[in-house]
Amino acid sequence: GTPGADDPFQLYVPYRLLDSRILGFDHYADFRYHHADYVQKELPNGERVPVIKTDADGKRCWRNLEELREKIAPFTRRVLRRDLRKGTSQEKIYGVERFDLAPEQRRVYDELRKKYAVTLGDGRDVSVEYALTLILRLQQVASNFWPADVDARLCHHCDGGGCVECGETGTLFETETASSIVNPNPRLEAFTRLALRATEPMIVWARFTHDVQQAGNALELIGRRVGYYTGAQSIEKKRDVRAAFAAGRLDALVGNQRAGGRGIDLSRAGLVVYYSNSFSGVDRTQSEDRAVHLDKDSPTWYVDLIARGTVDETKILPALREKRDVGARLRGDPPTEWL
């Protein structure tokens, strides 16, 4: 596997279980302060808490990563796919399909953003969970829907203790019912244009169940045979969908990247579309690799749908880039271009 896909803190538990002498820290707090720069932040209620310092680009300031990499190197063995292949080198090719929000959708988005800016800046005691939910709501508007139920349920991955799929802290995910803001949906139109150009089998990953349904319906309308892959399905149903896709009985597999992001072979796909992203670097990396295989010689295309001037551009992609860069530094890999 690939260690530390999101941040260096994820390395503490597995190496501590192996032997506490590997990292040289008996306490997690000491490990954290050794590998990150912290500053004191004053909350609206006057309380001061330590948070990781960020630079001018909003990236978290890590420390001593080279030292950490050297510590874990004797206990880490990584075999790269390219070293096992005997034939043509396999490629991952990345692209972005950008689109603009509709005027009414932009108005709703901007009003919501201003409202949240006031809420966060007027001295109220706002939890981290609430702040992440604000970003979640903006992302939902950028996908052209708004949950119909104010008391949104937790997603099926949540047990109340935390979930990457819904903001990384167990925040509100979505409801079964949602109302569209505008018609037609700009994100869906951009996706349909992309799908019409595609000639190979495809995977479509989306963060929200509403997006999964929208993308799947659009593919069916243009005559594609579609299978769905979500966390709510039984193990047997998921197995049947994977088998149908591998056998060529489906043209597209559409699902949540967390549900289908690990340990399965979907390498028949020549195109992977990220209809909407989560903040999880692990889920992103794992879901990308479902479409590659040692015996596959052709390149795989990855395309992200990005709404201009939204959290797609300002929050989510930068967070994924940072997590990818940190993981590369911990592994000693050279920097690579990505989106």
Order of alpha helices (4+ residues) and beta strands (2+ residues): alpha-alpha-alpha-beta-beta-alpha-alpha-beta-alpha-alpha-beta-beta-alpha-beta-alpha-beta-alpha-beta-alpha-beta-alpha-beta-alpha
